[in-house]
Amino acid sequence: MSVLINKFKEVSLSVLPITLIVIILNFTVVPIKTEMLIRFIIGAIFVIIGLGIFLFGAEIGIGPIGNLMGETIAKTNKSYLVGLLGFVLGFLITVAEPDLQILARQVNNATGGIVSGSLILIIVSIGVGVMVAIGLLRILYEKPLNKLFTIVYSILLLLGICVSEEFLAISVDASGATTGAMTTPFILALGLGVSQLKGGKTSEEDSFGLVGIASTGPILAVMIMNIITGTNNIQGQAEVFVPYTGIFTPYLQELPKLMRESIITLLPIFILFLIFNLIKFKLSKKNRNKILKGLIYTYIGLVLFLSGVNAGFMEVGRVMGHGIANLESSWMLPTIGFILGMVVVLAEPAVYVLTEQVEDVTSGHIRKNMILGTLSLGIAFAVTISMLRIMIPNLKLWHFLLPGFGLATFLSYKVPPIFVGIAYDSGGVASGPMTATFILAFAQGAANAIPTANVLIDGFGVIAMVAMTPLVAIQILGLLFKIKANKGGADLDEFNE
């Protein structure tokens, strides 16, 4: 119980800043209806309670399942089985990811059905499955992570030249949306399980990077889909927004739907666990029940968290983005974007899972708060740049993404290897459900208010930016660690002990 209480305290300190910022903006810059503000505050309470319960459940349920499956995969020691199991697990966990389902619906609505949400869901899940398989094989054969990322991102840069601008935004946004509240804890644990069983000098650094590898799959898959289908010149349209009436109406509407969706989300993991436990794990009754209890906590937390985000945060994000973009002071939009970017990442569930694993695996050498602070600053710049893109038509998404990914690849050869894995994993976890709802809704609201903006291109690019900046920010942190270690005569191998 004390662990759960500590989770609530930690989450409260993370969610309260964004709540206070919205309340302050309401009374100073963009007044919103009283009903909407109350719904937002209720949503914040749901987010705090839900996120606390979710993280507790993930710790005792999702994490152990991923570790056990990772160890089981590694024990096969057969390339084709590692690849096949990696693909199946990657596909199943992604197709049920809530963030991806949210994005798929938004793409479907924004394109008027031209790009089917179901198609995006399947294509992206295949991409993740393929890259999870490749990532596990990399760990098994101890191939350098930076070289794999160099190859993959070189392919992405070449494909990026061939795809239409709107699909560039959709592909990278899909990448960010796949590594959300459900997928990240599982993939992190899967990579940790394989690397620990494999052992060796590089086992610690190999425990990171699988999320980053997995998140390149959606970009490749959507880009290839665009090249094959030849779909382009889609004129984005704003999603039709019908304001809610009544304080509790959206919660009553969202709760049953989210209860069903969350069951679907957890069902693949639950079934896989039962099958693997019967065939391979053979856990004691006590350990099995503890994991099942963790899955129940995860389910309850996920339902409450997503209810708060969908019913309380999304409409406020859309309305505030629209209102701030309509203000006469043009500097307000990027400035508020910077502030929101700094605090929104602190409320992402997967960020906590990653940062806790970093601190744990490195025995405290790389502190959780240091990673959180670096991510916060990086995401702040990402949202700011996204707001400037909406305001200035000549600024294109690729102007930032291509140099950003190029710089990240260059830095991967200059920093300690463990920071490469952490950086690319951070790019995935930073763009979770809070970003996919509140920040995306904020950007789309702003894009809808500015006549020169294209909702599909400018509104969807924000997740792409949020997924890219941590790659650079965390590796710059790694560079600072390296410089400090060299000046102090320290051994960089301390990160790999």
C-alpha positions in Angstrom: 0.0 0.0 0.0 2.9 2.4 0.8 4.2 1.9 -2.8 0.8 2.9 -4.2 0.6 6.0 -2.0 4.1 7.0 -3.1 3.0 6.6 -6.7 0.0 8.9 -6.0 2.3 11.5 -4.5 4.7 11.4 -7.4 2.0 11.6 -10.0 0.3 14.5 -8.2 3.4 16.6 -8.4 3.6 15.9 -12.1 -0.1 16.6 -13.1 -0.7 19.6 -10.8 1.6 22.0 -12.9 -0.4 21.5 -16.1 -3.7 21.8 -14.2 -2.6 25.1 -12.6 -1.4 26.4 -16.0 -4.8 25.8 -17.6 -6.6 27.4 -14.6 -4.4 30.5 -14.8 -4.9 30.7 -18.6 -8.6 30.5 -18.0 -8.6 33.5 -15.7 -6.1 35.6 -17.6 -5.9 34.8 -21.4 -8.5 32.4 -22.7 -11.7 32.2 -20.5 -13.6 29.0 -21.0 -17.0 27.9 -19.8 -17.4 27.1 -16.1 -18.7 23.6 -16.9 -15.7 22.9 -19.1 -13.3 24.1 -16.4 -15.0 21.8 -13.8 -14.8 18.9 -16.2 -11.1 19.6 -16.6 -10.5 19.6 -12.9 -12.4 16.4 -12.5 -10.3 15.0 -15.4 -7.1 16.0 -13.5 -8.3 14.1 -10.5 -9.0 11.1 -12.7 -5.6 11.4 -14.3 -3.8 11.5 -10.9 -5.7 8.5 -9.5 -5.6 6.5 -12.7 -1.9 7.1 -13.5 -0.9 6.2 -9.9 -2.9 2.9 -10.1 -1.6 2.2 -13.6 2.0 2.6 -12.7 1.6 0.4 -9.7 -0.1 -2.3 -11.8 2.5 -2.0 -14.5 5.3 -2.6 -11.9 3.8 -5.8 -10.6 2.1 -7.0 -13.7 3.2 -5.8 -17.1 6.9 -5.6 -16.2 7.3 -9.1 -14.9 5.4 -10.6 -17.9 7.7 -8.7 -20.4 10.8 -9.9 -18.5 9.6 -13.5 -18.4 8.7 -13.5 -22.1 12.0 -11.8 -23.0 13.9 -14.5 -21.1 11.9 -17.2 -22.8 12.5 -15.8 -26.2 16.3 -15.6 -25.5 16.4 -19.2 -24.2 15.2 -20.5 -27.6 18.5 -19.2 -29.1 17.0 -19.8 -32.5 17.0 -16.8 -34.8 13.7 -17.6 -36.6 11.9 -18.2 -33.3 13.2 -15.0 -31.8 12.1 -13.1 -34.9 8.7 -14.8 -35.1 7.9 -14.3 -31.4 9.2 -10.7 -31.5 6.9 -9.9 -34.5 3.8 -11.5 -33.0 4.3 -9.8 -29.6 5.1 -6.5 -31.2 2.0 -6.7 -33.5 -0.5 -7.8 -30.8 0.6 -5.2 -28.2 0.6 -2.4 -30.7 -2.8 -3.1 -32.4 -4.4 -2.7 -28.9 -2.5 0.5 -27.9 -5.0 3.2 -26.9 -2.8 6.1 -28.2 -2.6 4.5 -31.7 -6.4 4.0 -31.7 -6.9 7.7 -30.8 -4.5 8.8 -33.6 -6.1 6.4 -36.1 -9.5 8.0 -35.4 -8.1 11.5 -35.7 -6.4 10.7 -39.1 -9.6 9.1 -40.4 -11.7 12.2 -39.4 -9.1 14.8 -40.5 -8.8 13.1 -44.0 -12.6 12.7 -44.4 -12.1 8.9 -44.4 -9.6 9.0 -47.4 -7.0 7.4 -45.1 -8.8 4.7 -43.2 -8.2 4.5 -39.4 -8.3 0.7 -39.5 -5.7 0.6 -42.3 -3.4 2.9 -40.3 -3.9 0.6 -37.2 -2.9 -2.6 -39.1 -0.1 -1.1 -41.2 1.5 0.6 -38.1 1.2 -2.6 -36.0 2.9 -4.6 -38.7 5.7 -2.0 -38.8 6.2 -2.3 -35.0 6.2 -6.1 -35.1 8.9 -6.2 -37.8 11.1 -3.7 -35.9 10.6 -5.5 -32.5 11.8 -8.7 -34.2 14.9 -6.9 -35.6 15.5 -5.2 -32.2 15.5 -8.6 -30.4 17.8 -10.1 -33.0 20.2 -7.2 -32.5 20.4 -7.9 -28.7 20.9 -11.6 -29.3 23.8 -11.0 -31.8 25.2 -8.0 -29.8 25.2 -5.6 -32.8 25.9 -1.9 -32.0 22.7 0.1 -31.6 24.1 3.3 -33.2 24.9 1.4 -36.4 21.4 -0.1 -36.7 19.9 3.4 -36.1 22.2 4.8 -38.8 20.9 2.3 -41.3 17.3 2.7 -40.4 17.3 6.5 -40.3 19.2 6.6 -43.6 16.4 4.6 -45.2 13.9 7.0 -43.6 15.6 10.0 -44.9 15.5 8.6 -48.5 11.9 7.6 -48.2 11.1 11.0 -46.7 12.0 12.6 -50.0 9.4 10.4 -51.8 6.4 10.8 -49.5 3.9 13.6 -49.5 4.1 16.2 -46.8 0.9 15.1 -45.1 2.0 11.5 -44.9 5.4 12.6 -43.5 3.5 14.1 -40.5 1.2 11.1 -40.2 4.0 8.6 -40.3 6.1 10.2 -37.6 3.1 11.0 -35.4 2.1 7.3 -35.7 5.6 6.5 -34.5 5.1 8.5 -31.3 1.6 7.2 -30.7 2.6 3.6 -30.8 4.9 3.8 -27.8 2.2 4.8 -25.3 0.9 3.8 -21.9 0.5 0.1 -22.7 3.2 -0.7 -25.3 6.2 1.0 -23.6 6.3 -0.9 -20.3 5.9 -4.2 -22.1 8.6 -3.6 -24.8 11.0 -2.1 -22.2 10.6 -5.2 -20.0 10.9 -7.5 -23.1 14.2 -5.9 -24.0 15.4 -6.1 -20.4 14.5 -9.8 -20.2 16.4 -10.7 -23.3 19.5 -8.6 -22.5 19.7 -9.9 -18.9 19.5 -13.5 -19.9 22.0 -13.0 -22.7 24.4 -11.4 -20.2 27.8 -10.2 -21.3 29.5 -6.9 -21.0 26.9 -5.0 -23.0 23.8 -6.5 -21.3 23.0 -3.2 -19.5 23.2 -0.9 -22.5 21.3 -3.5 -24.6 18.4 -3.3 -22.1 17.6 0.1 -23.7 16.9 0.9 -27.3 14.2 -1.6 -28.2 11.4 1.0 -27.8 13.4 3.3 -30.0 13.8 0.6 -32.7 10.1 -0.3 -32.5 9.1 3.3 -33.0 10.8 3.4 -36.4 8.5 0.7 -37.7 5.4 2.9 -38.0 7.4 5.5 -40.0 8.7 3.0 -42.4 5.3 1.2 -42.8 3.3 4.4 -43.4 5.8 5.8 -45.8 5.9 2.6 -47.8 2.1 2.5 -47.8 2.0 6.1 -49.2 4.6 5.3 -51.9 2.6 2.2 -53.0 -0.8 3.8 -52.9 0.3 7.2 -54.3 -2.2 9.1 -52.2 -1.3 12.7 -51.8 -2.6 16.3 -51.8 -5.1 15.6 -49.1 -6.7 18.7 -47.8 -7.0 18.4 -44.1 -10.2 19.4 -42.4 -10.9 20.2 -38.8 -12.6 17.4 -36.7 -16.2 18.4 -36.1 -16.3 19.3 -32.4 -19.6 19.3 -30.6 -19.2 20.8 -27.1 -20.4 18.7 -24.2 -23.4 19.8 -22.1 -23.4 19.0 -18.5 -20.5 18.4 -16.1 -20.6 14.6 -16.0 -21.9 13.9 -19.5 -18.6 13.2 -21.2 -17.5 10.9 -18.4 -20.7 8.9 -18.6 -20.2 8.7 -22.4 -16.5 7.8 -22.3 -16.4 5.4 -19.3 -18.3 2.5 -20.9 -16.4 2.8 -24.2 -13.0 3.0 -22.4 -13.8 0.0 -20.2 -14.4 -2.0 -23.4 -11.4 -0.6 -25.2 -9.1 -1.2 -22.2 -10.2 -4.8 -22.0 -9.3 -5.2 -25.6 -6.0 -3.5 -24.9 -5.0 -5.9 -22.1 -6.5 -9.0 -23.6 -3.5 -10.0 -25.8 -1.1 -9.7 -22.9 -3.5 -11.6 -20.6 -3.9 -14.5 -23.0 -0.2 -14.6 -23.9 0.7 -14.7 -20.2 -1.7 -17.6 -19.5 -0.4 -19.6 -22.6 3.2 -19.0 -21.8 2.7 -19.7 -18.1 1.1 -23.0 -18.9 3.8 -24.0 -21.4 7.0 -22.3 -20.2 6.8 -20.1 -17.0 5.0 -22.5 -14.7 4.9 -19.9 -11.9 3.8 -20.7 -8.4 0.2 -19.8 -7.6 1.4 -16.9 -5.4 3.5 -15.3 -8.2 0.9 -16.0 -10.9 -1.8 -14.3 -8.8 0.4 -11.3 -8.1 0.9 -10.7 -11.8 -2.8 -11.2 -12.4 -3.5 -8.7 -9.7 -1.1 -6.3 -11.4 -3.1 -6.6 -14.6 -6.3 -5.8 -12.8 -4.7 -2.6 -11.3 -3.3 -1.8 -14.8 -6.8 -2.1 -16.2 -8.5 0.1 -13.5 -5.7 2.7 -13.8 -5.9 2.8 -17.6 -9.7 3.3 -17.6 -9.5 6.2 -15.1 -6.5 7.8 -16.8 -7.9 7.7 -20.3 -11.3 8.9 -19.0 -9.7 12.0 -17.5 -7.6 12.7 -20.6 -10.4 12.1 -23.1 -13.3 13.7 -21.2 -11.5 16.4 -19.4 -8.3 17.4 -21.2 -8.9 17.0 -24.9 -11.7 19.6 -25.3 -9.9 22.1 -23.1 -6.8 21.7 -25.2 -8.7 22.2 -28.4 -10.6 25.3 -27.1 -7.5 26.9 -25.6 -5.4 26.3 -28.8 -8.1 27.9 -30.9 -8.5 30.8 -28.4 -4.8 31.6 -28.0 -4.2 31.5 -31.8 -6.9 34.1 -32.2 -5.3 36.6 -29.9 -3.7 39.7 -31.3 -0.3 39.0 -29.6 1.4 36.5 -32.0 4.0 35.6 -29.4 1.5 34.1 -27.0 1.0 30.8 -29.0 4.7 29.7 -29.0 5.3 31.0 -25.5 2.3 29.0 -24.0 3.3 26.1 -26.2 6.8 26.2 -24.5 5.3 26.2 -21.0 2.8 23.4 -21.8 5.6 21.3 -23.4 7.7 21.6 -20.2 4.9 20.2 -18.0 3.0 17.8 -20.2 5.8 15.3 -20.4 5.8 15.0 -16.6 2.3 13.5 -16.8 3.1 10.8 -19.3 2.9 7.3 -17.7 5.5 5.7 -19.9 8.1 8.3 -19.1 8.0 7.2 -15.4 8.4 3.6 -16.4 11.5 4.4 -18.5 13.1 6.8 -16.0 12.7 4.4 -13.1 14.2 1.6 -15.2 17.1 3.9 -16.1 17.9 4.7 -12.5 17.4 1.1 -11.4 19.6 -0.5 -14.2 22.4 2.0 -13.8 22.3 1.7 -10.0 21.5 5.4 -9.6 24.4 6.6 -11.8 21.9 8.2 -14.2 19.2 9.8 -12.0 15.5 9.8 -12.9 15.1 13.5 -12.2 18.0 14.4 -14.6 16.3 12.5 -17.4 12.9 14.1 -16.6 14.4 17.6 -16.6 16.2 17.0 -19.9 13.0 15.6 -21.5 10.9 18.5 -20.2 13.2 21.0 -21.8 13.4 19.1 -25.1 9.6 18.7 -25.3 9.1 22.4 -24.6 11.2 23.3 -27.7 9.3 20.7 -29.7 5.9 22.2 -28.9 7.2 25.8 -29.4 8.6 24.9 -32.9 5.2 23.2 -33.7 3.3 26.4 -32.9 5.7 28.4 -35.0 5.1 26.0 -37.9 1.4 26.6 -37.6 1.9 30.4 -37.6 4.5 30.5 -40.4 3.4 28.7 -43.7 7.0 28.6 -45.1 8.2 26.5 -42.1 7.8 22.8 -43.0 8.0 19.7 -40.8 10.9 18.3 -42.6 12.9 21.5 -42.0 13.2 20.3 -38.4 12.8 16.5 -38.5 15.5 15.7 -41.1 18.3 17.8 -39.5 17.1 16.6 -36.0 17.3 12.9 -36.9 20.6 13.5 -38.7 22.1 15.2 -35.6 20.8 12.4 -33.4 22.5 9.8 -35.6 25.8 11.8 -35.5 25.6 12.1 -31.7 25.0 8.4 -31.3 28.7 7.9 -32.2 29.9 10.4 -29.7 28.1 9.5 -26.5 28.3 6.4 -24.1 26.3 3.6 -25.7 23.8 3.4 -22.9 22.7 7.0 -23.6 21.9 6.1 -27.2 19.4 3.5 -26.1 17.9 5.8 -23.5 17.6 8.7 -26.0 15.8 6.7 -28.7 13.5 5.1 -26.0 12.8 8.5 -24.6 11.6 9.7 -28.1 8.9 7.0 -27.9 7.8 7.4 -24.4 7.5 11.2 -24.4 4.7 11.1 -27.0 2.1 9.2 -24.9 -1.6 9.7 -24.3 -1.3 13.2 -22.8 0.5 14.4 -25.9 -1.7 12.4 -28.3 -4.8 14.1 -26.8 -4.1 17.4 -25.0 -1.2 18.7 -27.0 -2.5 17.3 -30.3 -5.9 18.8 -29.6 -4.2 22.1 -28.7 -2.2 22.2 -32.0 -5.3 21.3 -34.1 -7.4 24.0 -32.4 -4.6 26.5 -33.2 -4.3 25.3 -36.8 -8.1 25.5 -37.3 -8.0 29.2 -36.1 -5.2 30.2 -38.5 -6.4 30.5 -42.2 -3.0 29.7 -43.7 -2.6 26.5 -41.7 -3.5 23.0 -43.0 -5.0 21.0 -40.1 -3.8 17.7 -41.4 -0.2 18.8 -42.0 0.3 21.4 -39.3 -1.9 19.9 -36.6 -0.4 16.4 -36.8 3.2 17.3 -36.9 3.4 18.1 -33.1 3.7 14.4 -32.1 6.5 14.0 -34.6 8.4 16.9 -33.0 7.8 15.6 -29.5 9.2 12.2 -30.6 12.3 13.7 -32.2 13.7 16.3 -29.7 14.4 13.8 -26.9 16.8 11.9 -29.3 19.0 15.0 -29.4 18.4 16.3 -25.8 19.2 13.0 -24.0 22.3 12.4 -26.2 23.5 16.0 -25.4 23.1 15.0 -21.7 25.2 11.9 -22.5 27.8 14.1 -24.1 28.0 16.2 -20.9 28.3 13.1 -18.8 31.2 12.0 -21.1 33.0 15.4 -20.8 32.5 15.4 -17.0 33.9 11.9 -16.7 36.9 12.7 -18.9 37.7 15.9 -16.9 37.4 14.0 -13.6 39.3 11.0 -14.8 36.3 8.7 -14.2 35.8 5.5 -16.0 32.8 5.6 -18.4 32.3 1.9 -17.8 30.6 2.8 -14.6 27.4 3.1 -16.6 27.8 -0.5 -17.7 28.4 -2.1 -14.3 
